[in-house]
Amino acid sequence: MKVGRLTCSDRATAGIYQDKSGPEIERVFIDIWSEPVEFVAELVPDDVAEIGAALRYLSDDAGCPLIVTTGGTGFAERDVTPEATRAVLQKELPGFGEIMRSLSFAEAPTSILSRATAGIRGRSLIINLPGNPRAIAQCLPPLVPAIREALRHLAES
């Protein structure tokens, strides 16, 4: 399966620090997914237009059934990943963000400040994950049953 992996970060794009969240998505996903996976990795700054363009590319051109973003889900001025995601979605699936906030709350009460969402674009499922590698490892595995079900429905549509 082809998985789009999009890191949204001004600082990683500028080379101020190394992207650790994107590679963590790959590590965790390979551990929990039973089929072979090919990743299409993209790195963009925290910009609605650039994030939207990357999401459209991964969905429409690269044909990724699953696209996972990391970063930009807080409420700082440059945190715009949810807005960019909603702008390209045809249907929103807010349950993904709700369960990630719920899973993280006991360990990190500030997780309720996350605005992560998910949804469908064409035949692609797009999910916003947290920008913290530890939170990715905590949030991604419990989503697998819903991811599998959504991908099954999208493949049949």
C-alpha positions, -999 to +999 in steps of 0.1 A: +000+000+000+011+035-008+010+059+022+015+096+019+035+111+048+033+149+051+053+168+077+041+204+082+068+225+098+084+259+092+115+250+112+121+215+096+116+230+061+141+257+069+166+232+082+165+245+118+159+211+131+155+176+117+121+162+110+117+134+136+079+130+134+077+119+098+102+091+102+083+081+134+051+077+114+069+053+091+085+034+120+052+030+139+031+023+108+055-005+096+053-021+130+015-022+131+006-028+094+008-063+081+010-056+044+041-040+026+041-002+027+056+023+003+059+058+017+057+090-003+072+116+020+066+154+017+079+182+039+062+217+037+061+248+058+031+258+079+012+274+051-024+266+041-017+268+004+014+246+005-002+220+028-033+219+006-012+215-025+008+186-009-024+169+002-040+172-033-008+159-049-006+129-025-043+121-031-049+130-067-016+125-084+004+101-062-028+080-056-021+074-019-051+056-002-038+068+032-023+102+039-010+110+073+001+145+084+022+155+114+025+190+129+005+222+128-025+210+149-020+234+178-035+269+180-004+291+174-008+315+145+012+293+121-006+260+131-029+257+101-028+220+092-065+214+102-076+244+081-056+232+051-069+197+055-106+208+058-102+228+026-094+197+005-117+172+022-150+161+007-162+146+040-148+152+075-143+123+100-139+141+133-138+108+153-102+103+145-092+136+162-116+130+191-101+095+199-065+108+197-073+136+221-090+111+244-061+086+243-036+112+251-054+131+278-044+109+308-007+113+300-008+148+285-038+168+296-028+196+272-037+172+243-072+186+244-057+217+228-050+197+196-073+205+166-064+174+146-090+161+123-094+136+094-115+130+064-120+117+029-107+132-004-116+111-034-104+076-026-079+088+001-082+089+039-064+119+054-055+119+091-038+147+110-015+133+137+003+152+165+037+167+158+053+150+188+070+116+180+059+101+213+023+111+207+024+095+172+035+062+188+006+065+213-021+076+189-015+058+156-018+021+166-053+023+181-065+039+148-057+008+127-091-009+128-108+023+117-081+030+091-086-005+076-124-001+075-122+033+059-097+020+033-119-010+025-149+013+019-129+037-002-115+008-023-151-004-030-165+030-039 
